[in-house]
C-alpha cells in the first residue's frame, strides 16, 4: 500500500512512526503505522497489515505526520489528495 505523504524516510527518528488521517467527507481514520521504508521522499510505504478502509476509485484528503509513540511528540503535518486505485 502506498500513500503520498511528503517524508524522507532516512530522516525519520528511530522509534518514530507515521500517523495518517484520512478524511473522505464522512469518515476520519487515524492509524499509527510502521516506520516508512526508503524510497521517493513523497511516498510513504505501509505494511500490508494496515487497514485504512480505502475504497477503490475514491479520493481522500490525506494528512500525514511523524509520531513518537513514547512521548506523543509529532512532526509537522503534510497534506495531499490521494485517489485510491486497486
C-alpha positions as CSV (number, residue, x, y, z in Angstrom):
1,X,0.0,0.0,0.0
2,X,1.4,3.4,-0.9
3,X,0.1,6.8,0.0
4,X,1.7,10.1,-0.9
5,X,2.9,11.8,2.2
6,X,6.0,14.0,1.9
7,X,8.5,12.5,4.3
8,X,12.1,11.4,3.7
9,X,12.3,8.0,5.4
10,X,16.0,8.3,6.1
11,X,15.2,11.4,8.2
12,X,12.7,9.6,10.4
13,X,14.0,9.4,14.0
14,X,14.5,5.9,15.4
15,X,11.3,4.6,17.1
16,X,9.0,7.1,15.4
17,X,6.0,6.1,13.3
18,X,3.8,7.8,10.7
19,X,0.3,8.9,11.8
20,X,-2.1,9.1,8.9
21,X,-5.6,10.8,8.9
22,X,-8.0,10.2,6.0
23,X,-10.9,12.5,5.5
24,X,-13.4,11.5,2.8
25,X,-16.1,13.9,4.0
26,X,-17.8,11.5,6.3
27,X,-15.1,9.5,8.0
28,X,-11.7,10.3,9.5
29,X,-9.5,7.3,10.3
30,X,-6.2,7.7,12.1
31,X,-3.6,4.9,12.2
32,X,-0.1,4.7,13.7
33,X,1.7,2.7,11.1
34,X,5.1,1.1,10.6
35,X,8.2,3.2,10.1
36,X,8.4,4.0,6.3
37,X,10.9,2.4,4.1
38,X,13.5,4.1,2.0
39,X,12.3,5.5,-1.3
40,X,10.9,8.6,-3.0
41,X,10.6,11.3,-0.4
42,X,7.0,12.0,-1.4
43,X,5.9,8.4,-0.8
44,X,5.1,6.6,2.4
45,X,5.0,2.8,2.2
46,X,2.9,0.9,4.7
47,X,2.9,-2.7,5.8
48,X,0.1,-4.9,4.5
49,X,-1.4,-5.2,8.0
50,X,-2.6,-1.6,8.0
51,X,-6.3,-1.3,7.5
52,X,-7.4,2.1,6.5
53,X,-10.6,1.0,4.6
54,X,-9.8,2.8,1.4
55,X,-12.5,2.4,-1.4
56,X,-11.2,1.8,-4.9
57,X,-11.6,4.9,-7.0
58,X,-12.4,7.2,-4.1
59,X,-10.5,10.4,-3.4
60,X,-9.2,11.2,0.0
61,X,-7.6,14.2,1.7
62,X,-4.6,12.6,3.4
63,X,-2.7,14.2,6.3
64,X,0.4,12.5,7.4
65,X,2.9,13.4,10.2
66,X,5.7,11.7,12.2
67,X,4.6,10.5,15.6
68,X,6.7,9.4,18.6
69,X,4.6,6.8,20.5
70,X,6.7,7.1,23.6
71,X,6.4,10.9,24.1
72,X,3.4,11.6,21.8
73,X,5.6,14.3,20.1
74,X,4.5,14.9,16.5
75,X,6.2,16.4,13.4
76,X,4.7,18.9,11.1
77,X,1.7,17.6,9.0
78,X,1.8,17.2,5.2
79,X,-1.5,17.1,3.4
80,X,-2.2,15.8,-0.1
81,X,-5.1,14.5,-2.2
82,X,-5.0,10.8,-2.9
83,X,-7.2,8.9,-5.4
84,X,-7.1,5.2,-4.4
85,X,-6.5,2.7,-7.2
86,X,-6.8,-1.0,-6.8
